[in-house]
């Protein structure tokens, strides 16, 4: 049975990644997250739920964000944003990304398509494979490779998460070269898919779909009711719809400068 709009909207709204190495500024009206500098977007406003006048809340959030270093911030607008919030962000910033919120029922099982002969998939369970994963992600999405001490720490966490069925990251290889990557996290029976990426030199060869199928099968194996993903409208969203996902809404983001205003 396909998930309902209410189920997908709630699961999407609850999906905020807060790793232990991030700095957060959180109130009941907003959440600002400062990721490390090697991230593509080191500073985000991931939640804005104003109870006061929206402009007042946004100004307060931006003032707190200025204390965290970067000169700009990426602000996300969820499908259930309050009236006027997106117009306010659009007036102050520039459009950045648009993603479709997509979901697929997993109650009937996942895909069972064989891999092509030249493709190998490995789940991240050591530093070397994690370095390959991060290298693909940095090339496709931007940012840079994390330092070695972070990779060692995260590899240990990834190994434990994979063993306990909490999360997994897969890397695709062709002739021993890492060419694709993708991860998922299992939360409250929902398989959250993230980080799907394929190097430009190896696109249109079924690698993204193979990574998708592997993650869906892993989600089914570990009891997921449905899969949830936020796919970029220009790239992954069409592939996901062809793979049986349905669109339940959109999320858009705007990039706002953080220069201090002159009085």
SULVENBEL-V148319 format. One record per residue. RES is the residue in three letters. PHI is phi as a letter, one per 40 degrees, with the letter a starting at -180 (999 if undefined). Layout:
[[RES:PHI] [RES:PHI]]
This chain:
[[UNK:999] [UNK:c] [UNK:c] [UNK:c] [UNK:d] [UNK:c] [UNK:c] [UNK:c] [UNK:c] [UNK:c] [UNK:c] [UNK:c] [UNK:c] [UNK:c] [UNK:c] [UNK:b] [UNK:c] [UNK:b] [UNK:c] [UNK:c] [UNK:c] [UNK:c] [UNK:b] [UNK:b] [UNK:b] [UNK:b] [UNK:b] [UNK:c] [UNK:b] [UNK:a] [UNK:b] [UNK:b] [UNK:b] [UNK:b] [UNK:c] [UNK:c] [UNK:c] [UNK:c] [UNK:c] [UNK:c] [UNK:b] [UNK:c] [UNK:b] [UNK:b] [UNK:b] [UNK:c] [UNK:a] [UNK:a] [UNK:b] [UNK:c] [UNK:b] [UNK:c] [UNK:c] [UNK:d] [UNK:c] [UNK:c] [UNK:c] [UNK:c] [UNK:d] [UNK:c] [UNK:c] [UNK:c] [UNK:c] [UNK:c] [UNK:c] [UNK:c] [UNK:c] [UNK:c] [UNK:h] [UNK:c] [UNK:c] [UNK:a] [UNK:b] [UNK:c] [UNK:b] [UNK:c] [UNK:b] [UNK:c] [UNK:c] [UNK:b] [UNK:c] [UNK:c] [UNK:d] [UNK:g] [UNK:c] [UNK:c] [UNK:c] [UNK:c] [UNK:c] [UNK:c] [UNK:c] [UNK:c] [UNK:b] [UNK:b] [UNK:c] [UNK:b] [UNK:b] [UNK:b] [UNK:b] [UNK:c] [UNK:c] [UNK:b] [UNK:a] [UNK:a] [UNK:c] [UNK:b] [UNK:c] [UNK:c] [UNK:h] [UNK:b] [UNK:c] [UNK:b] [UNK:c] [UNK:c] [UNK:c] [UNK:c] [UNK:c] [UNK:c] [UNK:b] [UNK:b] [UNK:b] [UNK:b] [UNK:c] [UNK:c] [UNK:a] [UNK:a] [UNK:c] [UNK:c] [UNK:c] [UNK:c] [UNK:c] [UNK:c] [UNK:d] [UNK:c] [UNK:c] [UNK:c] [UNK:c] [UNK:c] [UNK:c] [UNK:c] [UNK:c] [UNK:h] [UNK:g] [UNK:a] [UNK:c] [UNK:c] [UNK:c] [UNK:c] [UNK:c] [UNK:c] [UNK:c] [UNK:c] [UNK:c] [UNK:c] [UNK:c] [UNK:c] [UNK:c] [UNK:c] [UNK:c] [UNK:c] [UNK:c] [UNK:c] [UNK:c] [UNK:c] [UNK:g] [UNK:c] [UNK:a] [UNK:a] [UNK:b] [UNK:b] [UNK:b] [UNK:b] [UNK:b] [UNK:b] [UNK:f] [UNK:g] [UNK:c] [UNK:c] [UNK:b] [UNK:a] [UNK:a] [UNK:a] [UNK:b] [UNK:a] [UNK:b] [UNK:c] [UNK:b] [UNK:f] [UNK:g] [UNK:b] [UNK:c] [UNK:c] [UNK:c] [UNK:a] [UNK:g] [UNK:c] [UNK:a] [UNK:b] [UNK:d] [UNK:d] [UNK:c] [UNK:b] [UNK:c] [UNK:g] [UNK:b] [UNK:g] [UNK:c] [UNK:d] [UNK:c] [UNK:c] [UNK:c] [UNK:c] [UNK:c] [UNK:c] [UNK:c] [UNK:c] [UNK:c] [UNK:c] [UNK:c] [UNK:c] [UNK:d] [UNK:b] [UNK:g] [UNK:c] [UNK:c] [UNK:a] [UNK:b] [UNK:b] [UNK:a] [UNK:b] [UNK:b] [UNK:c] [UNK:c] [UNK:c] [UNK:b] [UNK:c] [UNK:d] [UNK:c] [UNK:c] [UNK:c] [UNK:c] [UNK:c] [UNK:c] [UNK:h] [UNK:c] [UNK:b] [UNK:c] [UNK:b] [UNK:i] [UNK:b] [UNK:b] [UNK:b] [UNK:b] [UNK:b] [UNK:c] [UNK:b] [UNK:c] [UNK:b] [UNK:c] [UNK:c] [UNK:c] [UNK:c] [UNK:c]]
